[in-house]
Amino acid sequence: MALDRSARAKLTVLYDARCSVCAASVRALLKRRGVRADIEALDLHSQRARKLFPHLDREALMGELHVVDAEGNVFSGARAVHEVLRYQAAPLCWLALLWNVPGYPWLAQRFYRWFSARRYRVQFWASAAV
């Protein structure tokens, strides 16, 4: 089933809503004033996400944040964060410029994967500290 591109947000963020760190991060980004695009956040566990993106691997979605743009391009991990930052208003959008610094994409992806693998532990530590 082909998805009508006009019905899709400019960016669709697929995230793990069962992860409080992930959910809080997505909520914070979407609540900011001055988002320069139509961004839709979808829980990767939702029926809508499975219907819109049946071709995306569930295990990959569980491992990293994924963003799908209006043309159907899929970005994951640090690159997905970069895509979301590109559509934020200043000054947050300026962080997207770091992607042009030599070595930054490599470093950002390594850090993203390290953090993502530990996100449920971070969630536990954060809730235990409160």
Secondary structure, DSSP 8 states (H G I E B T S, - for coil): ----GGGS-SEEEEE-TTSHHHHHHHHHHHHSTT--S-EEEEETTSHHHHHH-TTS-HHHHHHS-EEEETT--EEETHHHHHHHHHTS-TTGGGGGGGGGSTTHHHHHHHHHHHHHHTHHHHHHHHHHH-
